[in-house]
Amino acid sequence: MERVIRRTILAKAAAARRYARETQQKLAYKRMKRAQYDAMLREHNRFVAKIRSELVEDVKMGPLAPVRGKDAKDRIARDLPSADAMRLPEVVEPRKFFNVAVGDRVVILNGKDRNKVGLVKEVDPDTDSVKVQGLNVYPVRTPEYFEGLDGGESPGMDQECSISYTDVRLVHPIEDPKTGVLRDAIVKKVRISNVRKDAQGKRTWTRWVAFSQTEIPWPKKTEPEYEDQQCDTKRMDAEERTYVPTLLKPPIPDGVIDELRGKFSKFRDRHDREYIEKKMREDEEEKARKKARVVTPLMDINRKIRREKIEKGKTQKLTSNILEQLGRTMAQSATPFMKERPNRVKILEEIERQEGAGFGFRPALGQLPARNLEGPPTTSQAAPPS
């Protein structure tokens, strides 16, 4: 019993050490990702400050200003990060209860917009971050397909960047116990209760201000309002019937079917010219490799044997000699598929009578060996055809 107890204690200690080691690795990974993001953000801020100082210097120097790029557009966008680069890294373990939703009012605790209150525009549980409308804005590089839209030529645009969940706090009006007036208060800690799941497995809960009976309601979801634009397709045009199927042509053209199939599907009838040329080059290279390959006498003999086997395995036509040989073999041996055992004497007499009448039968197996027709049949080896 003491041995069992000791083994249990050792197993618990090993499990605790393993859990502590995994926890330390996860924390180190989070710190490393966060440090990388902070370093990138600091570099970006230094770059923006440098660009601003260069612009101020160019204004002061006027025509004597140095040429810092091909044009102003190139100078502004040479090192601007993209929107994906400004996204926070994904967390190892997502937060169990994400108590901030779109439409909540929050205050920012760190960064250039510290102590400012704004409306949550977007939440991202994967990166444990939120975006606040109009706050934490940084210039990012505009995608190429955005350039020139709405008459703008600037390669950069201001965009709200992600803020870590730990750097924001909910703001909720709470009644002042002295005056009884509602005032905005920063919720340092949120208490949850009434956790439940619906039929689809979606989890919901109720938010409360910690150490109080003040409930924090979830923001109401408003339906988006859509306005008709000049580029929108009218309903009457969308419902108009412009295609009538007939039996003279398929309902879907062959080119469309090829596009719906995989690009390299074996069922495609047409391929791109580049793909066809690539396959032809591969075939030519394979032929060249086969020609340049050294053929030994043993390889030549094996090829000859394989060719003979292929030729021998091909189906042959049933000639009269083959049919005659099959008939004689069936007559000489009892067929188990027949209900009654055939009389071999009568069959042989019938074959000899037909040969004497000249019905085209020729003895392809030579003369039958002498045997006692009254006794049981004996096995004999047939002579090869002459």
Secondary structure, DSSP 8 states (H G I E B T S, - for coil): -HHHHHHHHHHHHHHHHHHHHHHHHHHHHHHHHHHHHHHHHHHHHHHHHHHHHHHHHHHHHGGG----SSSHHHHHHSS---TTTTS----SS--S-----TT-EEEE-SSTTTT-EEEEEEEETTTTEEEETTSSEEEEE--GGGTTGGG---SEEEEE--EEGGGEEEEEEEE-TTT--EEEEEES-EEEEEEEE-TT--EEEEEEETTS--EE-------------TTS--HHHHHS------SSS-SS-HHHHHHHS-TT-TT-S---HHHHHHHHHHHHHHHHHHHHS---HHHHHHHHHHHHHHHHHS-----HHHHHHHHHHHHHS--TTSSS---HHHHHHHHHHHHHHTSS---TT-S-----SSS-----------
